[in-house]
Structure formats: structure tokens, C-alpha cells
Amino acid sequence: MRGFYYYLIGIALLIISFFLDNTVSGFFLNNRLGFLDGIAIFIHSVEGYVLFLFVFVILLLFKQKKRILPLLLAIILYFGVTGLIKIIIARPRPFTKFDFPNLGETRINQSFPSGHVTAAASVIRFFEFNRMLLWIWAAITVLVMFSRVYLGMHYLSDVVAGFILGYFTSDFSIFLAEKLKR
């Protein structure tokens, strides 16, 4: 498992982000840019399982078969843990408080944590075999984080929590796969 300090820093950032939630959501509501709307809506339409399928294909293309089992564990953890936390916390989405455009979202009380960000972050470690792919995927994850807040689907703390949970998911799934192999 990765360094304990990474998680401490993540928790500190999560705590700070709670204080910035309303300010950041208000900023994006009042500063819309038309060309970003289309990009953010496209990202909104991509489901978590599509990201996992994409990563699965990349791993096969790069002959990274030893990462398949951890990826499957990450998928299971992603769906199970994220869904459970969303049900337990039942935090309303920012668009219920602010006047963001309605995207037809039906899961209004499932804001925390961001499932899109959790999915994107839960596969970051699977790209450690290739530095360029790792940086590209990290940039994609940041873009997903931005789009979720920009659209009013999530607060800043939702995406920070999603990133922490996703990174932990990848970390734990790799750790668990190594234990299962022994």
C-alpha cells in the first residue's frame, strides 16, 4: 500500500474542501463558458464501467496481464463502496441548492462521493508501467473532477473524496491481488 502520508494529505485537503464547497459551486454557476459545457456534458455521459473497459483494453494492448486481477477487484470495490457511501451519506447535489442547468439527473441525493471521479482515480495506479499513460490518465482524472463541479453535479469535497476513495481502491486492489497470489 502507498504511503500513509499521501492519505493524510488527502484527508487534510478533503477537510479544507468542505469549507470551499459553496464558494466554488457559486463561482462555476456565475462563470459559465459555452465551450466547456459540451465537454463537461460529454464527460457526464461516460459511465464508470466504460472507463474500466477502456483501461482493460489498454492493459491487454500493452501486455499487462498481471494487472487484470487487480483491475477486476478495483471494479468490484468501486461499485460496492461508492454505492454504499452514496446511500449512507445521501448528500443532495449542488444543483438542488444552486440554479445550475438541469441535466435530467435522477439520483439527486447521491452527491458524496463523486462516482465518476472515484472510477477515474481507481485506475490511476494501473498505468504505472508507462509514465506517459500515467500522466495522461492523471490529466483525464483532473478533467473529470473539474467537469463534475463545473456542471453542479458535485461539490468540491465530493470530487476530492472521490479521488481519495478511488486512489485507495486502486491501492487496495493491487495489495489484495498480491495477497491472493501468495
C-alpha positions in Angstrom: 0.0 0.0 0.0 1.1 3.5 -0.7 2.5 5.9 1.8 0.4 6.8 4.8 1.3 10.4 4.3 -0.5 10.5 0.9 -3.7 9.7 2.7 -3.1 12.2 5.5 -2.6 14.9 2.9 -5.7 13.8 1.1 -7.8 14.0 4.3 -6.5 17.4 5.0 -7.4 18.5 1.5 -10.9 17.0 2.0 -11.4 18.9 5.2 -10.3 22.2 3.5 -12.6 21.5 0.5 -15.7 21.2 2.7 -15.2 24.9 3.6 -14.9 25.9 -0.1 -17.9 23.9 -1.4 -20.4 26.7 -1.7 -17.8 29.3 -2.9 -16.6 27.0 -5.7 -20.1 26.0 -6.8 -21.2 29.6 -6.8 -18.1 30.6 -8.9 -18.9 28.0 -11.6 -22.6 28.9 -11.6 -21.7 32.5 -12.3 -18.8 31.9 -14.7 -20.1 29.6 -17.4 -18.2 29.2 -20.6 -20.2 27.7 -23.5 -17.4 25.6 -25.0 -16.8 23.9 -21.6 -20.5 23.0 -21.3 -20.2 20.5 -24.2 -17.0 18.9 -22.9 -18.4 18.6 -19.3 -21.7 17.1 -20.6 -19.8 14.5 -22.6 -17.8 13.5 -19.5 -21.1 13.4 -17.6 -22.4 10.8 -20.1 -19.5 8.4 -19.7 -20.3 5.8 -17.0 -17.7 4.3 -14.7 -17.8 0.8 -16.3 -16.8 2.4 -19.6 -13.7 3.7 -18.0 -12.8 0.3 -16.6 -13.4 -1.3 -20.0 -11.2 1.2 -21.7 -8.4 0.6 -19.1 -8.9 -3.2 -19.5 -8.3 -2.9 -23.3 -5.2 -0.7 -22.7 -3.8 -3.3 -20.3 -4.3 -6.0 -22.9 -2.7 -4.0 -25.7 0.3 -3.3 -23.5 0.5 -7.0 -22.4 -0.1 -6.1 -18.7 -2.0 -9.3 -17.9 -0.8 -9.3 -14.3 -2.8 -6.1 -13.7 -6.1 -7.7 -14.8 -7.0 -9.3 -11.5 -6.3 -6.1 -9.5 -8.4 -4.2 -12.1 -11.3 -6.6 -11.6 -11.0 -6.2 -7.8 -11.0 -2.4 -8.3 -14.2 -2.6 -10.3 -15.9 -4.6 -7.5 -14.7 -2.3 -4.8 -15.6 0.8 -6.8 -19.2 -0.2 -7.4 -19.7 -1.6 -3.9 -18.0 1.0 -1.7 -19.1 4.1 -3.7 -22.7 2.9 -3.9 -22.8 2.2 -0.2 -21.3 5.5 0.8 -23.7 7.4 -1.5 -26.7 5.7 0.1 -25.4 6.2 3.7 -24.5 9.9 3.2 -27.4 10.8 0.9 -26.0 14.3 0.3 -28.1 16.4 -2.1 -26.3 17.6 -5.3 -25.3 21.3 -5.7 -27.8 21.9 -8.4 -30.6 21.4 -5.8 -29.2 24.4 -3.9 -27.8 26.5 -6.7 -29.5 27.2 -10.1 -27.4 25.0 -12.3 -28.9 23.8 -15.6 -30.9 20.6 -15.2 -29.2 17.6 -16.9 -32.0 15.2 -16.0 -30.2 13.7 -13.0 -32.5 11.3 -11.1 -30.1 10.4 -8.2 -30.4 13.8 -6.5 -29.3 12.6 -3.0 -26.2 10.8 -4.1 -23.6 13.5 -4.4 -20.9 12.3 -2.0 -18.5 10.9 -3.2 -18.3 11.5 -7.0 -18.7 8.1 -8.7 -17.2 9.4 -11.9 -14.1 10.7 -10.1 -13.8 7.5 -8.0 -13.9 5.4 -11.2 -11.2 7.6 -12.9 -8.9 7.7 -9.8 -9.3 4.0 -9.1 -7.3 3.0 -12.2 -4.5 5.6 -11.9 -2.1 3.1 -10.4 -2.7 0.6 -13.3 -0.8 2.9 -15.6 2.4 2.9 -13.5 4.1 0.7 -16.1 4.1 3.7 -18.6 4.9 7.2 -17.4 3.2 8.9 -20.4 0.0 6.9 -19.9 0.1 7.6 -16.2 0.3 11.4 -16.8 -2.4 11.3 -19.4 -4.7 9.4 -17.1 -3.9 11.8 -14.2 -4.9 14.7 -16.5 -8.1 12.9 -17.5 -8.9 12.4 -13.8 -8.4 16.1 -13.1 -10.6 16.9 -16.1 -13.3 14.6 -14.8 -13.0 16.3 -11.4 -13.4 19.7 -12.9 -16.4 18.8 -15.1 -18.3 17.3 -12.2 -18.0 20.5 -10.2 -18.5 22.7 -13.2 -21.8 21.1 -14.0 -23.1 21.4 -10.5 -23.3 17.6 -10.1 -20.9 17.6 -7.2 -19.3 19.9 -4.6 -15.5 20.3 -4.4 -15.5 18.0 -1.4 -17.3 15.3 -3.4 -14.7 15.1 -6.1 -11.8 15.3 -3.6 -13.4 12.4 -1.6 -13.9 10.6 -4.9 -10.2 10.9 -5.8 -9.1 9.7 -2.3 -11.5 6.8 -2.4 -10.5 5.9 -6.0 -6.8 6.1 -5.3 -7.3 3.9 -2.2 -9.4 1.5 -4.2 -6.6 1.0 -6.7 -4.0 0.8 -3.9 -6.1 -1.8 -2.0 -7.0 -3.8 -5.1 -3.3 -4.2 -6.1 -2.4 -5.1 -2.5 -5.2 -7.6 -2.3 -4.3 -9.2 -5.6 -0.7 -9.7 -4.4 -2.0 -11.3 -1.2 -4.3 -13.6 -3.2 -1.5 -14.7 -5.4 0.6 -15.9 -2.4 
